[in-house]
Amino acid sequence: MRLRTLLGDHPCTAALKNGSIRSDSITLDFADYSPTHKGFKPMVREQAFDVSEMAIVTYLMAKSFGKPMVLLPCVVMARSQHAFALYNASLGTLTPAGLNNKRVGIRSFTTTTGAWLRGILANDYGVDLDSIDWITFEDAHVAEFRDTTVRAPQGRQIVEMLIDGELDAVLGEKSDHPDLKPLFRGGEEKSWFAKHQVMPINHMVVISEALSARHPDVVREVFQLLQQSAADAPTASPQFSAEAMRRSLEMIIRYTAQQGLIPREFVVDELFDDLTRTLR
């Protein structure tokens, strides 16, 4: 069986994508999207793939609108989020707690990094997210989501607007420009992890509902291939126990619901079906 597949270039997917790990029963036909998140929209809107990497917030939103996808317990990208928030130091010092009533740019209001950072700002620093003027540059992957943010002028770039003083801060970006500094100071990331014991998940893997319903053995094979590929790069791949994955999913579900991206908090087990829930 040939499966339409979207997977980015990660240490944990390298062995699959370079062909060093293969299957006798299935072939993964890899789609070429760069950056990988450009493929999330066709997966959500058109079910373009049988197997797809997926930002976890995109998946939560897609599930809330009944999109026919099922989560696999496979993390392909996870990282600390604090470094992906910048402000323009040439305009004065800005702290996380000082973001109220500021102009903050973000590629799309529904990015997973944005949801993590907003959750951290609101829950750990007391920021009133509703007081912020959110400036966005792209729409959501899920077409049904009603985006009420202000769209940046056509052709403008997010970091450029921060440098020019048209934004007070941006989320989801890094830059080596001398005027741009991290919003979170050194040590805050470590103290956050020590407090919460959560590694933020960015991307996992989903499969189509049809594949799960009709070909459970194929789904098991896909899962095993992903596991084998991750084991090929154990020091660089995200290593999640079932409990660590659950803690991270519980937190991003809570943040996503708090921010109005989904109508209610899912229970973690709801993200999987009867088959994928049993995969280990």
C-alpha positions, 0 to 999 in steps of 0.5 A, spaced: 500 500 500 502 506 498 500 512 503 501 519 501 505 522 507 507 529 509 513 529 514 518 534 515 526 533 516 527 532 523 532 527 526 526 522 528 524 522 521 531 522 517 531 514 517 524 514 514 526 519 509 532 517 507 530 510 506 534 506 511 528 504 514 523 501 510 517 496 510 515 490 506 508 492 506 507 499 505 510 505 501 510 512 504 510 517 498 513 523 501 510 530 499 514 536 498 512 542 502 517 547 505 516 549 510 513 543 512 507 547 516 505 549 509 502 542 508 498 542 514 492 547 511 491 542 505 491 536 510 486 539 514 481 542 509 482 537 503 485 531 507 490 531 502 495 525 506 494 519 509 499 520 514 501 527 516 505 531 521 501 536 524 501 542 529 498 540 535 494 546 536 492 545 528 489 538 530 485 540 536 482 545 532 481 541 526 478 536 531 473 541 534 470 542 527 470 534 526 475 533 521 476 526 519 483 525 522 486 521 528 492 522 532 498 517 533 502 517 539 508 520 536 512 526 537 516 529 532 517 536 534 518 539 541 522 544 544 522 550 550 518 556 547 521 562 551 526 563 546 521 565 540 519 571 543 522 578 541 522 585 543 525 592 540 530 594 546 531 600 542 524 603 544 526 601 551 525 595 556 519 590 555 518 585 560 513 579 559 508 582 565 509 589 561 505 586 554 498 589 556 495 593 551 501 592 547 502 591 539 504 584 538 505 580 532 505 573 530 505 569 523 498 566 525 494 567 531 493 559 531 500 557 531 502 552 536 508 556 538 503 562 539 498 558 543 504 556 548 507 563 549 500 566 550 499 560 555 505 562 559 504 569 559 497 569 561 498 563 566 505 565 569 505 572 568 498 575 569 498 578 562 491 580 559 491 577 552 485 580 551 488 587 552 493 586 546 492 588 539 494 582 535 497 583 528 497 577 524 500 575 517 496 569 515 490 565 516 488 559 520 489 552 517 482 551 519 478 555 515 472 555 519 475 558 525 473 566 525 479 570 526 478 577 529 485 579 529 488 585 525 491 583 519 498 586 517 499 591 511 500 586 505 507 585 503 510 587 510 514 582 514 513 581 521 520 582 524 521 588 519 515 591 523 518 590 530 525 593 527 521 599 525 517 600 531 510 598 528 510 592 533 512 592 540 513 585 541 513 578 536 511 571 538 514 565 534 520 568 531 528 569 532 532 574 529 540 576 530 538 583 529 542 587 534 536 591 536 531 585 538 532 582 544 529 576 548 522 578 551 524 572 557 530 573 560 535 568 562 533 563 567 526 564 566 525 558 561 529 553 566 524 555 572 518 554 568 520 547 566 522 546 574 515 548 576 511 545 571 515 539 568 512 539 561 516 539 555 512 543 550 509 539 544 509 542 537 508 537 532 505 530 532 503 525 527 496 524 524 492 519 520 486 519 516 480 516 519 479 512 513 486 509 514 485 507 521 478 504 520 479 500 514 487 498 515 489 497 522 495 493 520 497 499 516 496 504 522 500 499 526 506 498 521 506 506 520 507 507 528 512 502 528 516 505 522 516 512 526 518 509 532 524 505 529 526 512 525 526 515 532 530 510 535 535 511 530 537 518 532 535 517 540 539 523 542 536 528 538 529 526 537 524 528 542 523 522 547 516 522 551 514 517 556 506 516 556 506 520 562 510 526 559 506 526 553 500 526 557 502 532 561 504 536 555 497 535 551 493 536 557 497 543 558 496 545 551 489 543 551 488 547 557 491 553 553 488 552 547 481 552 550 483 558 554 484 562 548 478 561 545 481 556 539 477 550 541 470 551 544 472 546 550 477 542 553 478 535 550 480 529 555 487 527 552 484 520 550 479 523 546 485 525 541 486 518 539 481 512 537 480 505 539 486 503 535 491 509 536 490 509 543 493 502 544 499 503 540 506 503 544 
